[in-house]
Every structure is written in C-alpha cells, then in structure tokens.
Amino acid sequence: MLLVFLLQSLLLTCFFLSFAHPMEPSTSRCSNISIPYPFGIAGKSRFLSQGFQISCASGSSKSGPGGPVLSVGDSVFGILDISLLDGFMTILASINSHQCLGNSSISLEGTVFTFSDTRNKFTALGCNVVAMLLNSSSGYSGGCASFCSTKDNIVNGSCSGVACCQALVPKGLKKLELEFSIISNKDNSTLSCGEAFIVEQNSYRFLSTDLSNTNSTKPQYRPVVLEWSIDGGSCEEAKQTTSYACRENTYCYNSSNGIGYRCNCSQGFEGNPYLQGADGCQDIDECSTRNPCTHKCVNTIGSFQCRCPAGMSGDGLREGSGCNGVGTLVIAIVAGLALLVILFILGFWIHWLVKKRKLSKTRQRYFMQNGGLLLRQQMFSERASLHIFTSSELDKATNNFSNDNIVGRGGFGTVYKGILSNQVVVAIKKAQRVDQTQMEQFINELIILSQAKHKNVVQLLGCCLETEVPLLVYEFITNGALFHHLHNTSAPISWEIRLSIAVETASALAYLHLAAKIAIIHRDVKSSNILLDKNFTAKVSDFGASRPIPYNQTHVTTLVQGTLGYMDPEYFQTSQLTDKSDVYSFGVVLIELLTRKKPIMDDMMEDVRSLALQFSMLFHQNKLLDIVDPEVAEEAGMKHVETVAKLALRCLRLKGEERPRMIEVAIELEALRRLMRQHFILKSETLLEESWCHEEMSINTPPGLCLDSDGIAGDESVSLILTQ
C-alpha cells in the first residue's frame, strides 16, 4: 500500500508540474505574422537569447497598430515581416537625422541587428546639402549630395540628385551618424535645412512637399530592413563552442555584413535549422512530392535514387536521359575514351615534368630573389587575391615579349599587350630591376595595390617573379590614354565626356585616399596615366611611383618623383608626400580638359610655359576665353566653365592644407555633371515645345498656351551652383 501511495503522489506531482510549466511552442503568431524560432514572444514561445525576444502588443503604438514589436533601447518598433531563410526583419521606424534638429535615429549597437546594405537606401533631402555618413573607426563611409537650381527643376518621383539623392548603405552599419555641409553660399531660405534617413529600397517616393517637412519635429515612420545574425563569431569559431545554434541536417554560413552567422537546411531537407526533432530540418521525400523518375524511385536521406529495369541504363530522370537499352555500349565507349584521355594527360604530364626540371633551378632562384616567399606569406596573412603567373604563361601571351606587342614605355618600365590562354587580353609591365634592399617594401606595395578594387582603377591581376625582373599583369584598356585624345587627335571628345572622365578620375583617387585598407598616394597623376575604355570610362593606371601611407600618419618623406608640369611645388620643396599632392596634379589635368593644352606649353614664352600659371593669370585677368577650348565654351557655357575653373584653381593652391580633399572634389564635379544633364534635358524639352507651338499656331492656338523662348532660362537654370 505504501508503494502504491508513493507512485500516486509522484504521478500527481508530475501532472501539476507539467500544468504549471506547459511546453512552449517553437513558432507562434502575432496579428497573422509568423514569429519563427530563434525569435520568440516573451511568455508564449521560446527564443534563442535575449536579443531575439519579441513582444506582442494588443493595442496600437506610435509605430503602428497592435502586433509584434521589437524593443531597442527605449524605443519600440512594429515588425512587418521576419525572414528565416534570408535573415531579414522589416520594421516600421523613423531612422533619420536632421541638419537643424539633430538625430532621431536608433542605435543597434549591442544587438543582433544591423541595417541591411542590400535592402535599404540612404536618402537625403534638401537643397545644396551634402550628407556624409560617418564611421567611428575609419571616418567617411558614404553619402550623397542634393542640389537645387530652381523649384521648377524639382521632379516628383525622382531622387537622382536634385532636391533628393540616394546612396548605398555601408555594410555592418549599426548607427546613423552624419556630417552635413552646405555646398552653395547662396541663401535658399527655408529649403536650406537638410534631412537624411534610412528606408527600405523602392518603398520611398520623393515628393516636393517633403522638403517642407524637413524642419518638422513630427517623426516620419517608414519601412526599414534589419539584418540579423547569431552572435558568436564566424561559422568556424562558433562550431568550437557549446552554443553553436545550427542543428542536424543544416549548414552554417557567415552573415553578409561580416557579423555573426546564420543556418540553413542542407539540400534535400526543409524545416527550421535552429530546432531539433520534428520542427527541425527533415528529409524531403522527393519521390512522393516531385515524382522525378521514369521508373522506380528510392528516397534516401537528403536525396533520392532513380533505378532502371534490368538490361536498361541511364540516369532514370524524367528531365534527364531516362532509361534506355544502349547504356552498356555507351559506357564502354566512354570508358575507352576516358582511358585514352588519361594516357594522353599522363604522357603530357611526364613531358612537362622533364621540361620543368631543366628550368626549375633558374626560376626558383629568380622567384626567391624577387621576394616570392615573402609574397606568398603576405598573400596568406592578408588573404589577397593576387594571381602568381608562371614565366611560360606570359611568354606565350606576348609571343616571347615581341617588340610588336609593346604598347608603351615609361620611367617605371615597358608595357606589353598579351593574350592569356583563356583569351583574356592583359597589359604586362616589365618593371625595372627591384632594389634588393627594398624588397619587403616592394612586396607590401604589391599586396596593397592588388586589394584596390574600384571600377575606375586599372586592376592589378597578378605578377610573375620567375624572371630576372618582376612582371606585373594588369587588365588591358582598349582606347588608349586621355593625353592622346586631348593632344594627338583632330576629333576632340565632347565636354560632357570630358566632365565624366574628371568625375571618374576624382572618384578613383578619393577611393585610393580614403576607402582602401591603407591610404595610397598615386604621386604621378597625369593625362597619360588616365586610360579610357571603349565607352570612354576613365581608368587610373601606372602605380609605379605610388606610395602607401600608414593609418596613423598624414605624410611620408621620400625622394621626389613625378612629371614636370603636374608635380606639386610644395612636395618638390619639402619632399613630404601627402594626399594633397595628388589633388594638385588632378587640378592640372582638370585644366587640360578645359583647354586641350599640354601642361608645359612649347609655344609660349619661357617664363609662362607652365599651363597652371598661364591659366591662373588669365583667369584673374577675366580672359578665360583666351585659353579655354572654344568647343567647351560653346557646349557648356561660360558660367559652367568658370565654376570648373574655380575648382581647378582651388586644387592648385600652393599650400596643400588650403586645397580641398579629393572626396570633396569628386562630390562637386558629380554635382556639376548632374546639373549639366538637368540643364540639357530642360533645354531639349523647351525646344520641342517651341517647335510644336510654331506648327500649331496656324490652327487657332489660344493665346498664352505656348511658352516663349524665355520659358526656360538656359544657363540660369543652374546659376545657383555656377555662381559659387
């Protein structure tokens, strides 16, 4: 009896315990929105950690009606959607910053969330405002410029730089920190106060009335996409811990923002990769769901097999070869051919080994002499994507470096055109002999240049160290150098193309100064080092004189190198190389684009042979027309030319600290290009309207229906920026 009593007491205790602590579900819903694990609703479903806890609001909140909400700090935001497969969460929030009112954004620091760089857009509103995204660790990380000429130029639905601009959100962004600056000195009354915010891409449509709300203190709620990940380092690091979240039949992949990791079901499985058991990743029975086989289908764990009847062969797939009766013969033929291929490859391999032994000692000596071992170590530690070519590959690509393949000569080597075995056309530069005492510096600079990835920088593809002097392999640019198109051709390029070349060159130099892992100063910016592809896209090239600057330094002291006419006079006098030295050289290139004159003019008096000096003298004498290319003056207008000239002269100031940064030059040139395009569009629309009106006047057109030729005021439509 005592034993029976104890058993009854134990059963009752278990019953009440289970009633007091019911099994919480792994997936729940709130207002018809699914909340999958690792997320969960407090008190209703389990969640992975405190960062994945979600509340279910019963009433309405500031961010919307009742439903699932996310708490970040003191703020609460409504949840619109959670994606388990892609790792995204869409919320309704006000993530913005006002130039006049300050920030109203949230900080995601300390949470499992970052702002998605692929699903959001950084958007800025205002007139003549530059909004630059700041990064506490590396400074500037993005931004855009918004300009206004007149209110008539503002177009609803267009956010391309006139009153509204958009840019990409940088990876791993946790907080919206901005630096506003006003480009124009001209008063724009109430429209001078800018606003910037993060919003889901394609969900925001610009309206001119939005400009009047930039001073409003009322928050504007817009959809924003957050990217979430499991905190715990990369997949490799997380797998070593007991808190690894990926369960059976799953695979781990690193988050695209570089923070944490996520899980997915392996191929052939479906379910929740963060759960075990029936709710986790379960095998898909392809045989019953897809019926993929022509005959017998056998389901396997994570896959399936199609089996053909006896005497037949093939893959058995409905979408493949199916089952047929000639499989044995085909297999025999394929096996015979495979054997012949293997024998051929084996013979070729033996021949190649014999030949390689004869050259291995010489190549190995050159490889070690040119820093090959150090290069491999640096590539492994820096994870640099630099291809090391063999000397035989480049001999074949250039027909043994034939003189017929020479495409250029310079102070830092000879450039050959080559075609690799995969038909990729490349430029191969045979450098001068490397100083053995500077070998470590040469290898470090090679690694840095290989990591400079920009669409307007000639890409360094690889190198070959098996020859007496190092060989550098670059992408081949088909249309030659800018110098040739400015000074050696009778068919000059238009000002629109020249301005685009200036914008792209400035963008590339700004990237080298700011966005690269280590700041790179080109040191030899000139029109012959700016190459053009078939679409006249600019590519900055020839980094033979370039020098990296460590993160904590503003300059390096080095031997003076450069080209006469482009060289920074301050660098020439002090031997201290800074990023402002490139700004000076770019200013000379900008004047070349305006005038089509060489930096050292042979047809002038000896004391004024310098193009920079001659241009500055004529500008201050109000005689720009005496030196500016007449075709540029006719195409762009003198107001536009004067604006570009002022920017060029700012770049040519004698003191480097008074020159603008390259990023500022790039932003101003891009703004000028956009305003110029807007001006041409408005001018074309006016000409079309005038033509229609002249044709319709004979059919009793009502008076005042058509605008006269002053309806759009030509250059006055961009006078705001051109009068700076």
Beta strands, then each sheet from edge to edge (+ up, - down):
strand 1: 27-30
strand 2: 33-36
strand 3: 40-41
strand 4: 53-57
strand 5: 67-72
strand 6: 75-83
strand 7: 88-93
strand 8: 96-98
strand 9: 102-103
strand 10: 113-115
strand 11: 120-125
strand 12: 129-135
strand 13: 139-146
strand 14: 164-167
strand 15: 178-182
strand 16: 195-200
strand 17: 222-228
strand 18: 250-254
strand 19: 261-265
strand 20: 269-270
strand 21: 282-283
strand 22: 296-300
strand 23: 303-307
strand 24: 387-388
strand 25: 406-410
strand 26: 413-419
strand 27: 425-431
strand 28: 460-464
strand 29: 471-475
strand 30: 519-521
strand 31: 530-532
strand 32: 538-540
strand 33: 547-549
strand 34: 556-557
strand 35: 576-577
sheet 1: 1+ 2-
sheet 2: 3+ 4+ 5- 6+ 7- 17+ 10-
sheet 3: 9+ 8- 16+ 11- 14+
sheet 4: 13+ 12- 15+
sheet 5: 18+ 19-
sheet 6: 20+ 21-
sheet 7: 22+ 23-
sheet 8: 24+ 28+ 29- 27+ 26- 25+
sheet 9: 30+ 33-
sheet 10: 31+ 32-
sheet 11: 34+ 35-
end
